[in-house]
Every structure is written in structure tokens, then in C-alpha cells.
């Protein structure tokens, strides 16, 4: 495997590269779950080696429902990544979360259907705690980075993850609002689940592009409108990431890196050898 990189960045809609990266090289990572969305771009940012992945592939070729989340996160794990900063475009479900502002969600609600969001099975059972899906240490780093970048940011909130690719109906949008959700998107929940299983810290910068379709003063959301607001956000999110990367502490002061210690239920002697080999980057330290 190529060099070890401890910090990963996932670029969402509109963010297919990272300005300021130097000493770059592309690395294609083979995984037992298939191909990741694209090659990983390894480079130096703020003095730190990072691995960047375009979630939807460069040129935005992959639907949310088509994303191979397992391959993407497994690829980061094989590269040695311990933390992931994710960037995502979202719709706002609250008046005070305006387009072009950023949200740092700390909760998720699942409205997807049948997506593969676990590495386990095939002879091994693990039940991982997910009450607090976002790494608190990374969340603090991103909050400070937004402040330094001069971006309006809201810390905390619930991201409801819908299936897509269509946007919400008005009935759905009002229902989500009645449940107290804050923002809506199509991608981040599965990333967060798999990152937790892989013992990788995870946090996301959610860029608000629209008011979904509930707001009486705004037309129903369109792809064109989303991309217009998104273009305004890209410069700001690049600033935030550049501020965040050098401020990520060397040591992890969270529980993300040891969640599997008490989560594996299956007797190790009964786990099939093929499954052990398949999950070695994730389970190696527990199945010696």
C-alpha cells in the first residue's frame, strides 16, 4: 500500500478537488467491496498530508443511491486515515439556517432505503454504539475553522438523510420540519456509520443551498438553484478546510478509535477466515 495518510477529506457536490494541495499524487485503492468513487488524491495541505476523495466522482457521475460507501470508507482505512472531514450540500428546514450558511450537524435521521451501511455480516456480528455519530473533537475543530474563515456557521442539529435523487415533496418537507429536523441531504449518514465501524473520526460541513420546498417565500428547489448557491459556498468551504487541517490535533481525545473493543459479538474462533482477511484493516488489532 502507498504512504500512510491520517486525515481524509470527502468533497461533495461542487467540490471535486482541493485548492492549495501540493506534492500531489493519485492513488487507486482496491477494496473487497468494489471500487471507490474515484482515485484518492494525496497531497500536502497546511503542512499535513491528506487524502481527498470526490464523493460523486470527478464530473459528478454517481447518484447518491449508487455510491459505494463501503468501498470509499474502506479505502480511507487502508490508506491509514484516522479522521475524515466531509463536505456536503444540504437543504435547510429552518428559517434561521439560510442559504450560503454552514451547519455542523451532530445527529442523523435515516430516510434511506436498503443502502449497505455496515462492514459486518458473512459470519461476524458487531453492534456499534451510534448515539453520538459525530466526533466531538473534529466538530470543535470545524467550528473554530469556520470562525477563522469568517463563515456564518451553526453548530449542532439533525441531518435527515433522504434517498433521492428527487428532492422532497412539500408534504415530506413539512413533516421533517414538524419532527424538528434542521437540514436535509442524501449522503452523509452511511459515511458516518461506516466511519464509526472503521474506528475513524467523522464530522461534516453542511453547506446550505436552499430552503428545500417548504418555504412560502421561495420557489420549489431546482437543480439549477442548488448549483448557483453551491458555487457561492465552494470558496468558503475551501477556506474552512484550509483552516481546519493544520488545527486537527495529533492525538485523538475521543472514543472513536476504540469503539469495536466491546462491539464484536461473535466468538473469534467462529469467524470465517475469509471474513477475517476481508476485514483485516478494520479488525486486525482485535482478531490476532
Secondary structure, DSSP 8 states (H G I E B T S, - for coil): ------EEEEE-TT--S-TT-EEEEEE----TT---SS-EEEEEETTEEEEEEETTTTTT---GGG--HHHHHHHHHHHT--EEEEEEEEEESSTTS-TT-EEE--EEEEE--S----S-BTTB-B----SS-S-HHHHHHHHHHHHHHT--EEE--EEEEE--SS---HHHHHHHHHTT--EEESSHHHHHHHHHHTT-EEEEEEEEEE-TTT-TTS----HHHHHHHHHHHHHHHHHHHHHHHTTS-SS--SSGGGGGGGTB-S-GGGS-HHHHHHTHHHHTTT--
